[in-house]
Amino acid sequence: MKPRFTGLVAATFTPLTEDGLLDLGRVPDLVDHLVASGVSGIYINGTTGEGVSFSVDERCEIAEAYVNASNGRLKTLIQVGHECLPEAIRLATHAASLKVDAISATPPCYCKPTSIDLLLDYLEPLAASASEVPFYYYHIPPMTAVAFDPLDFLKEASRRVPTLGGIKYSHTDLAALRACLDHEDGSWDILFGVDEVLLGGLATGCEGAVGSTYNFAASIYLRMWEAFKRGDVDAARRWQGRSVKLVRALVEVCGGRPGLKPMMAMIGQDCGPHRQPQRDPQRGQLEELRQRLESMGFYWWISGDAELR
């Protein structure tokens, strides 16, 4: 019950029509693109996929579309967290029926749990409702403001959640990350979740990573990972530096996450607009972003001919 998700796992986008409805006919092409790009898995209905902005029925439709399109070519993780526990259980049982590789869940973040025990009172029945698949806790304090020590969580959760596989770790605290990786002789799968410091996650010991920019810039990270594996630290740092430039451009021009979905259109994989209340970048911002990408060499970086200079 403790599988290893290795390599890059793309946190998928949810395609929408211009009026904000699901446009799942685009999913097969998106999955084909991800397979061709070299990612090893997909994380569905997470932060990147705007999962919390969709109804339970819509989230089930999105999950089915991606799992069916993948057809075993990519490992599949579905995010099933919900503020309402019975609805989260409904999402979990549906995910299990799709024979996914794992489920994952954010903690409730409006009526926040005030202790790890209370958090596990929520997660224990959720994981048990899909007992045939591993469960990964989604640790993302910048979004949820639920910031329990992840090592303390692992110690308690390993006793109460028999299907626990590990943590999707979206934080930059590398000391806490290493403590989790060391716990019980490396028994737990810790998936790193901050793209622009992935090299730090690899150096700390992670073997798998989940991220948004892997959808449109996987080759940057794969080249960095290859350089790291062969011991070429300078090359790995330079590829990570290119990721940093990309992410800084997205933040400075579009405010961060609002710029991610338009990036897919810029590489020929249009996913449509965001679901409200997220706002799409204005035309001027998109043109500025396009110019920044061209001037920094982004399209060359993701080409098959790119080499370090």
Beta strands, then each sheet from edge to edge (+ up, - down):
strand 1: 7-11
strand 2: 41-44
strand 3: 75-79
strand 4: 102-105
strand 5: 135-139
strand 6: 164-169
strand 7: 189-192
strand 8: 208-211
sheet 1: 1+ 2+ 3+ 4+ 5+ 6+ 7+ 8+ 1+
end
